[in-house]
Amino acid sequence: MLSLLAQNSSSGGALGGGIAFVLFIVGIGLTVLILASMWKIFAKMTQPGWYGIIPIFNYCVIAKKSGKDWWWGLLTVVPCIQIIFQIILLNQLSKLFGKGVGYTLGLIFLPFIFLPILAFGSAEYQGPDGKAF
């Protein structure tokens, strides 16, 4: 009886470990996809691609490119107001590529889908005034 319980608990642990491994691999894949997308988006904005993969700094560059002061990007790390400024800057990123509020909602809730579409799709950088450069 004890050996049967030990067998069941060890197979449950193996199953949990397998699920954790698959989730780990999927997480790494999504991270690489988002990093590659940010690199490409910043390259489209005529910036060095590596600007897009540096946390906080990438928001500072988006703020600057959209005509706001660079320190708006720093406000994305201030507790209680960070989410507001992240949404504002994601909206600005959408506008820089001629997209609307619907696209901003996609960037907020499904970034692993909308960032690659922006990066590898036909969207072109239009600048803060909506004029193509």
N, C-alpha and C positions, 0 to 999 in steps of 0.2 A: 504494500500500500504506500509506504514512504517513497519507494523508488518511482511509483507512478506519479506522485505529486511532484517529485523532483524533476521528472521528465517533462511534465506539463509546464512547470515554471521556467525551465531552461528554454523550451521552445517558444514560450511567450517572450522571453528576453531577446531571443534571436530575431523574432518578428519585429519587435520594437526597434532593435538595432538596425535592421534592414530598412525600415521606414525612415528612421533618422538619417541613414546614409543617403537614401534617395532624396529626402528633403534638403540635405546638405548640398548635394550635387545640383539640384534645381536652383537653390539659392545662389550658388556660385555662378551658374549659367545666367541667371537674371542680373546679377551684379555686373558680370562682364558685358552683357548686352546693354545695360544702362550706361556703363562707363564708355563703351564704344560709341553709343548714341550721343552722349554729351560731347565727346571729342569731335565728332563729325558736325554737330550743331555749331560748336564754336568755330570750327574751320569754315563753315558756311557764313559765319558772322565776321569773317576776315580777322579772326583772332587765332593765336596758337592753340591747337587742339588741347594741349595739356591744361590750359586755363579751365576747361570744362570739368576736369576730374578732381580739382582741388576744392574741397568743401569750403563754404563761406565765401571764398575768393570768387567762385563762379557766380554767386549771387551779386557780388560787388560789380563784376564785369557786366552782367545783365542790366543792373541799375544804371551804370554809366552809359551803356549802349542805347538805353531807352530814354536818355535825356535827364535822368535823375542823378543826384549826387551819389558817389560811390558808397558812402557810408550807409545807404539804405540796405545794402547787402549785409552789413554788420548787425542790423536790427533783426536778422533772422536767427540770432542766437540769444536774444533777450527773452527771458521767460515771460509768459503771459501774452506777449505781442508777436512772438515769432511766427505763429501760424498765419496771422494777418499779413505780415510782410512777405512770407513765402508765397501766399496766394496772389498778392499784388505783383510780385516779381514774376511768377509763372504766367500771370495774365499779360505782363509786359513782354515776356518771351513769345507768347502767342501772337501778340500784335506786331512784334518785330518781323514775323514771318507771314503777316497778313491773315492771321487766323482770328476767330472770334471767341466769345465767351464759352461756347460749347467745347471748343478745343481746350480751353483752359480747364474746364471741368474734367476732361479726359486726362490732362496732365496731372491733375490733383489726385484723381481716384484710380487711374490706370496708367501710371507713368511707364511701366514696362511694355505697354502697347503704343502709347502716343509719342513717346520720345523717339523710338526707332522710326515711326512713320515720319516724324518731322525731320529726322536726321537723314534717312535713306530714301525718302520719298521725293516728290518733285517740288516741295516747298522751297522758295527762294527767300533769302534775306532781303527785307524791304526797308530796313532802317526805322528810326523812331517816327518818322513822318509818313511812313507807308510808301516811300519812294524807293524804287529799286536802285541799288548801287552798282 
